[in-house]
Amino acid sequence: MTTEVQLSSLYQQVILEHYRHPKNKGDLEEATVTIFMENPTCGDEIRLQLRVEEDRIADARFVGSGCSISQASVSMMTQLLKGKELSEADALAKRFTELMHGDESAGKDRSLKDLRALQGVSKFPVRIKCALLGFDALEEALKRTRAGDTEEE
């Protein structure tokens, strides 16, 4: 087996593991911001909840349904968000978006951890929106937190 095939297989396993056994799935008591996002094209839905304390994400959880890509992506994202400053969360969202748009250097960025398993999604434009759904919710949550508008839409 070539290294590329082995890596692809490993990445598929990581995605399926996060889909079948999502991390941080469930309601977050004492959330300071809640954002609901959906992809009307395919029906994926995510409700992202963050508890922000002093410009730092103390906790992150989600509830959602949809394809393995959208659900695995948000599972991986919430793992990385805990303890991050808002500026670090912004940087994570930007870097993952670069990965989804084919930036090869982002694929080698170890700070993305398990999210790198989604690199192959960039070759399927119709699935990019699935992978970015949780990050779209994150960007909206960060924007509202900074503006002091944390009511759920």
C-alpha positions in Angstrom: 0.0 0.0 0.0 1.3 3.4 -0.9 1.8 6.1 1.8 -0.9 8.2 0.2 -3.4 5.4 0.4 -2.5 4.7 4.0 -2.9 8.3 4.9 -6.2 8.5 3.1 -7.4 5.5 5.0 -6.3 6.9 8.3 -8.0 10.2 7.6 -11.3 8.4 6.7 -11.0 6.6 10.0 -10.6 9.8 11.9 -13.6 11.4 10.2 -15.8 8.4 10.8 -14.7 8.2 14.5 -15.7 11.8 15.1 -19.0 11.2 13.2 -19.9 8.1 15.1 -18.6 9.2 18.5 -18.7 13.0 18.4 -16.8 15.0 21.0 -18.6 17.8 22.9 -22.1 16.9 21.5 -24.9 18.0 23.7 -26.3 21.1 25.3 -24.0 23.5 27.2 -25.4 24.8 30.4 -24.5 28.4 31.0 -23.6 29.1 27.4 -22.9 32.7 26.7 -23.6 32.5 23.0 -25.6 30.1 20.9 -25.7 30.1 17.1 -27.8 28.0 14.8 -26.6 27.4 11.3 -27.9 25.2 8.5 -27.0 24.3 5.0 -30.3 24.4 3.1 -28.7 22.7 0.1 -28.1 19.4 2.0 -30.0 19.8 5.3 -27.0 19.8 7.6 -27.8 21.7 10.9 -25.6 22.8 13.8 -26.4 24.7 17.0 -23.0 25.8 18.4 -22.9 26.9 22.0 -19.9 28.6 23.6 -19.2 29.8 27.1 -16.9 32.7 26.9 -15.1 34.0 30.0 -12.8 37.0 29.8 -12.0 36.7 26.1 -11.4 33.0 26.3 -13.6 30.1 25.3 -14.1 28.1 28.5 -16.3 25.5 26.9 -17.8 24.6 23.5 -20.5 22.1 22.6 -22.9 21.5 19.7 -26.0 19.7 18.7 -26.6 18.9 15.1 -27.5 16.5 12.4 -26.2 15.9 8.9 -23.5 14.3 6.9 -20.3 12.8 8.3 -18.2 15.8 7.1 -20.3 18.5 8.8 -20.6 16.6 12.1 -17.0 15.4 12.2 -15.8 18.9 11.4 -17.7 20.5 14.3 -16.7 17.7 16.7 -13.0 18.3 15.9 -13.5 22.1 16.0 -15.0 22.1 19.5 -12.1 20.0 20.8 -9.7 22.6 19.7 -11.7 25.6 20.9 -11.6 24.9 24.6 -9.2 27.3 26.4 -8.5 29.3 23.3 -8.6 33.1 23.3 -11.1 34.6 20.9 -8.2 35.8 18.6 -6.9 32.2 18.6 -10.4 30.9 17.6 -10.5 33.5 14.8 -7.1 32.3 13.6 -8.2 28.6 13.7 -11.3 29.5 11.6 -9.2 31.4 9.1 -6.6 28.6 8.8 -9.3 25.8 8.4 -11.0 27.9 5.7 -7.7 28.2 3.9 -7.4 24.4 4.1 -10.8 24.0 2.6 -9.9 26.3 -0.2 -6.8 24.1 -1.2 -4.0 25.8 0.7 -1.4 23.0 0.9 0.6 24.7 3.7 -2.6 24.5 5.8 -2.6 20.8 5.3 0.8 20.6 7.0 -0.2 22.9 9.8 -0.1 20.7 12.9 -2.1 23.2 14.9 -5.2 22.0 13.0 -4.7 18.5 14.5 -7.6 16.1 13.5 -9.1 18.8 11.2 -6.3 18.0 8.7 -8.1 14.8 8.0 -10.7 16.9 6.1 -8.1 18.2 3.6 -9.4 15.9 0.9 -12.8 17.7 1.1 -11.2 20.7 -0.7 -11.3 18.6 -3.9 -15.1 18.4 -3.7 -16.5 21.9 -3.9 -20.0 20.8 -3.0 -18.8 19.4 0.3 -16.7 22.4 1.4 -19.8 24.1 2.7 -20.5 21.0 4.9 -17.0 21.1 6.4 -17.2 24.9 7.0 -20.7 24.9 8.6 -19.4 24.7 12.2 -16.8 27.3 11.4 -19.4 29.7 10.0 -21.3 29.3 13.3 -18.0 30.0 15.2 -17.3 33.2 13.2 -20.9 34.4 13.9 -20.5 33.5 17.6 -17.3 35.4 17.9 -18.7 38.4 16.1 -21.8 38.5 18.4 -19.7 38.0 21.5 -17.5 41.0 20.6 -20.6 43.0 19.9 -22.3 42.0 23.1 -25.2 40.4 21.2 -25.4 36.8 22.3 -29.1 36.0 21.8 -29.8 33.0 19.7 -31.4 33.6 16.3 
